[in-house]
Amino acid sequence: MQQSNVYIVTFSVILTVVLGLLLSGTSQVLGPIQKKAVELDTKKQILGAVLEASELSKMSGEEVFAYYDKRISSKVVNIKGEEVEKDEDGIAIIPENVDIGRNYKRKPEDRLYPVFMFLAENGEDVESFIIPVYGAGLWDAIWGYVALETDLTTIKGVTFAHASETPGLGARITDASVQARFQGKRIFDESGELQSVNMQKGEGRDYSDDAHKVDGLSGATITAVGVNNMLKAYMSHYSAYIQKRRSGESGGMAVLN
Amino acid sequence: MSTETAQVTEVKKPAEALLSKRRKKLLSDPLVDDNPITIQVLGICSALAVTTQLQPTFVMALSVIFVMVFANLTISLLRNTIPSRVRIIVQLAVIASLVTLVNEVLKAFAYDMYKELSVFVGLIITNCIVMGRLEAYALGNKPYDSVLDGFGSALGYAWIILAVAFFRELWGSGSVFGVPVFDQISGLFGDDFSLATNGLMVSPVGAFIILGLIIWVQRTKTGYVEH
């Protein structure tokens, strides 16, 4: 028996409404939990630049939030290093909610640049500055956070992530052992020029005497170059802020802390 | 009212056992003799894509089991009301809704897994096994049988992708469920000893090779030949 057109249309409408309600109901219920999961993920990544991965994985979600609230203070600056508090519509900007990937699509001058300050136990002195970076790997986006010591040039730690680098090759940028290679390297040279830190071609050489070079990734040179470009670009975008912050301190403006 | 894929309605028997011989076959057939991946060669795409590591594969397997069981159940419950001219769209709508549900739940409760699997969960919609079972079975059979059929087929899919993932993770990354087995084994033999991992295994090519070997072994044992 062929069903009538009316039957088919009615059936389709009812099905659509039922499934639509089911899905929108689910997203209503799960929405807040998802938002929290995304927030936790961002905060974990930020903390990952200063904490050991093993230490971080031991913390429960609640502990991460509490630790973050206590130890991280954040703000947003623009390319000139000036603090930005409100967006074009006058709505207050929350640094954690600034989407680095979306900002990456704008011109560097128009982007928002969040800075996360890792505070000492007392909750006042800044121990390190955490700066988000974003760029292109071989296949897709790569991003991460770079933690700088208070001299704003020595790298305290980095954490990298990627969308779809080759597992076992480019994807190794997420390995703790690869990220550890960046520790103690310097962004600026003695004269204050931006040198950034560059992964070299090939792997297995010792670059401990060169403050601007790190051992490369064998078989993943393009990803390594992507990391280099990403670091260099973002360090130059943040250099105005870094200079400002530095001159402020040498000028005896301890208030900045 | 019947559908285009008309099935002979079974003669009413007085209460068939919950797991009668016929029903057990529904469950066990897709595991080996009529395996969706190795015999029907369906769902290869996801079998290649997600199987580099065991953990995401495991989540993927669970998701497919959930989607198949509930899609089969829903379609079977609605089988007498679904207009045959739009049945494919109806099946798709049901599958898509279930997959979206899985995706949302993963995003809320297992965000790391959600990030890792991302598009592949969405691609369950296009997994031919799911729609194949709806079209071939659920549209013409009772709900309970359809659930068993869906569960069986999903298990058949699950164990194959888990087997592929086991070998790919072991040989490609030297670990099992994230535990660095190779490192521990080489640790037993001193510092100079190390087991090399094979980069081929982490690329889709590795999955093809493993899958091919599994099919070979299976067909040698069962004597199955394609006609």
Interface residues (C-beta under 8 A of the other chain):
Chain A: M1 Q2 Q3 Y7 I8 F11 S12 L15 T16 L19 L22 L23 T26 S27 L30 I33 Q34 A37 V38 L40 D41 T166 P167 G168 L169 G219
Chain B: M1 S2 T52 T81 I82 P83 S84 R85 V86 I89 V90 A93 V94 S97 T100 L101 E104 V105 K107 A108 F109 Y111 D112 Y114 K115 G172 S173 T197 G199 V202 S203
